[in-house]
């Protein structure tokens, strides 16, 4: 397949195509394009959320969804193509508000959101399903460290998984190498090569979590937080390989019904996750899935962490990466 042709057809910009029948159907549908039965058959672990009755195609601003302000950090620069940069002072108040509205309402649908082209939805499902079989077969902990080459080998070695097909590999490459600025994510590209790997010698397994941390700064910081905040703090996600981040991003895209912008507001695209170089997530024992919501910022544990001078979070409220507020995501370096 011609890579350029694939990439050009890969995304659909609703801001451009919205006036046509295609985008109208895409945004105003009452049923999921990727049906719940198709999702559960392909990837059993994925949660299925019903589609709303309709979407309001006007600027969305829900004050009640805005979380408490997180640990303050200097506002980052938004990187654009060709090494151009946009600094917050260069934007009008209206542009800033329009930008921030999306990360304050991470699960809302906006008319300017970018979608995966309909032609690739079956490929999305098929590829995510195969990655799901890899994770299921080798185990969740090992999957966190799996390299792209190891993933390919597992498909060749185990009939349960099956060898990755050419269209699936093209799809994974385009997801990895595509510029996510196009759909609203402005974080730094951390991993330049899809085959970058994490050495088992460089990580330590954290008891009772199923996760790993890089030895050195990450491990030391986690242990320090545990000592200073208390035993109720637990690691909820540690080091992640490109393969792991790829599977998470495809799953989030399925959950968002093909809306790449919405997916990237809550999860860094593969190659852009700081989990690959040391960042980690923490939570409170017993809080469950709420550890990955703004609810974590209301816990006593978070309040203690916010008061520690040596701790910072990667994505504070109203950050300029295009990502939601993540009070659980601890920044390294």
Secondary structure, 3 states (H helix, E strand, C coil): CCHHHHHHHHEEEHHHHCCCHHHHHHHHCCCCCCCHHHHHHHCCCCCCCCCCCCCCCCCCCCHHHCCCCCCCCCCCCEECHHHCEECHHHCCHHHHHHHHHHHHCCCCCCCCCEEECHHHHHHHHHHHHHHHHHHHHHCHHHHCCCCHHHHHHHHHHCCCCCCCCHHHHHHHHHHHHCCHHHHCCCCCCCCCCCCCCCCHHHEEEECCCCEEEECCHHHHHHHHHHHHHCCCEEEEECCCCHHHHHHHHHHHHHHCCCEHHHHHCCCCCCCCCHHHHCCEEEEECCCHHHHHCHHHHHCHHHHHHHCCCCCCEEECCCCCCCCCCEEEEECCC
